[in-house]
Amino acid sequence: MFFDTKKAIKMPLFGKKDNERRVRRETRETEKQHLIEDKYVLKELLGTGAFSVVRLAESKEKSGQLYAVKIIDKKALKGKEDSLENEIKVLRRLTHPNIVQLLETFEDKYKVYLVMELVTGGELFDRIVEKGSYTEKDASDLIRQVLEAVDYMHEQGVVHRDLKPENLLYYSPDEDSKIMISDFGLSKMEDSGIMATACGTPGYVAPEVLAQKPYGKAVDVWSIGVISYILLCGYPPFYDENDANLFAQILKGEFEFDSPYWDEISDSAKDFIRQLMCVNVEKRYTCRQALAHPWISGNAASNKNIHGTVSEQLKKNFAKSRWKRAYHATTVIRQMQQMALSSGGCSSATRSPTPQRSMSTGDGNLNGAQDKPVIR
């Protein structure tokens, strides 16, 4: 009888298989910790989050080459490990010029390190406010880039689920810098199961999410419609002091093109927004259809300077100090589940703008940030 060496190698040594695994895991962790220190010099702090910090890093192999390293505290992340694994899995699948790239990952006993492409151009709204001139054509060019990136994501089976202006960053300070999509913490791959979790940021979230129905790629298109609306007037399409009323508006698709803010905006732009912010998912445009719309692919976008009006409203409604405020809104979601609200078609409804305050959502317990407008 011959001794099977292959089986022998797989057999636990002295019945201590778990111990062997632990030793191998700790060895890998030590090696990975050493690797990140070997390859990068970690520099100043760029930002902080609930479970992580982001630091600037310089490559030791290529002097002067800078990256952003997201450092996640394992202890703080306890119980949410699946979320991090999902984010890494999603980012590894995506390679697109308008999506912030994950380059490599490291892990030690206490932390996980995500080495990301560094973007230095700042946030979308800040750049618009700082510009001397801003037109529909500028907004159209921005949305085209977002649509191309999201169309690519959808082809890869990825749904972002939290598209909003704060997650759109300029690659560099250059005047003609491209826009980048960031923050894939709530993203999900369609092949990982049915999506029905209430997540996202209320002002940007699609009606089917609030209605607690199964949903898919179309939720991202709705969010792009909301962003397009804001880019052309400086305030969100849905707002109310009462949270239940806000969600009721979204569920019904109640928004309008208020005068005087929309008086100079082209009919093509308004039609584009209606096609994206359509409550009926079957009638809502896909990214591919949106890219073919004349406001994006043709010459329908106006070259009239709308900077004065838009920047004034952006400063009033999206002050950074207010972006940071957030609170849980699960109770409101529960209220909405019990409201028998019928879904509308693609047309917008009428109501008057009123002063508002901020609120937000996240996965399941709704966290994030978004302000409602203070139109004057």
C-alpha positions, 0 to 999 in steps of 0.5 A, a space after each residue: 500500500 502506497 503512502 499518499 504524500 498529497 493527502 498527508 500534506 493536507 492532513 492536520 498535524 497532531 490534530 492542530 489544524 486550527 492552530 496551523 491556520 492561525 499561525 499562517 494567517 498571522 504570518 501573512 498579516 506580518 508580511 503584509 504590514 511589512 510590505 506597506 511600510 516597504 512600498 509607501 511612506 505614509 504622510 499627512 492626514 487627508 480625512 477621517 471617517 467613522 471607521 477609517 482615516 485617509 492619509 497621503 502616501 508616497 511610493 518608495 519605488 517611484 519618488 514623487 508618486 502620491 496616493 491616498 491610503 484609506 486605513 480602516 480600524 478592524 476593531 471599529 469595523 467589527 460586525 461590518 467586515 462583510 461591508 468592507 469585503 464587498 467594497 474591495 470586491 467591487 473596486 477590484 472589478 472596476 477600471 474606468 478613467 472616471 472611477 477612483 481606482 483601488 491599486 492594492 490592499 494590505 492587512 495587518 493584525 489591527 488595520 486594513 489598508 486600501 491604496 487608492 488613486 489620489 484625486 486632488 481637484 476638490 469637490 464638485 460644488 466647490 469648483 462650480 462656485 469658484 468658476 467665473 462662468 458656468 453653463 448648461 453645456 458645462 453641466 452636460 459635460 459633467 453628467 456625460 462623464 458620470 453616465 459613461 462611468 455608471 454605464 460601465 459599472 452597470 455593464 460590470 454588474 455593479 450598482 453604486 447605490 449612493 450617487 450624490 454630489 459629495 461623491 463626485 470629485 475632480 481628478 486635478 485642479 486643472 481647468 479641464 480636469 475630468 470628474 471622478 466617482 468615489 465612495 463605493 461603500 454602499 455599492 453592490 454587485 447584482 449577482 450577490 442577490 436581490 437588493 431591497 435594503 433601504 440605503 443611500 441619501 434621501 434626497 437622491 434615493 429612488 422611489 422604489 428604494 423608499 417603497 422597500 421594493 426590490 430594485 436594481 441599476 435604475 436607482 443610480 439613474 434616478 440619482 443622476 437625474 437629481 444631481 443634474 437638477 441641482 447642477 442647473 439650479 443649485 437646489 434639490 428637487 425634493 424638499 420638505 420640513 417634514 420627513 414623511 412629506 419629503 419621502 412622499 414627494 419622492 415616492 410620487 415623483 413630485 418636483 417642478 421647475 421653479 420660476 425664476 430659477 428655471 426660466 432660462 434653462 432649455 426645454 431639452 435639459 428639463 426633458 432629460 431630467 424628466 426621463 431620469 427622474 421617472 417613478 415608473 422604473 420601466 419607463 425610466 431611461 437607462 444610462 445608455 439611453 441617457 447618453 443618447 439624449 440630445 442634451 448630452 450627445 447633441 447641441 441642445 445644452 445652452 451656452 448661456 452663463 448661469 453661474 450667478 444663480 446656480 452658485 448663489 443657491 449652491 452656497 445657500 443650500 450646500 454649505 459644508 458645515 451642513 453637509 456634515 450633519 446626519 441623523 438616523 431616519 429608520 422611523 420615517 422609512 417605517 412610516 412610509 412603508 405603511 402609507 399607501 402612496 401610488 407611483 406616478 408616471 414621468 411627469 413632474 407635479 406642482 408645489 411651492 418651495 419652502 425653507 428646509 433643514 438637513 437630513 440623511 440616510 445610509 444602509 439599513 439605518 440610513 446614514 450620509 448627508 444631504 441638505 434641503 434648499 433654502 430658496 430666497 
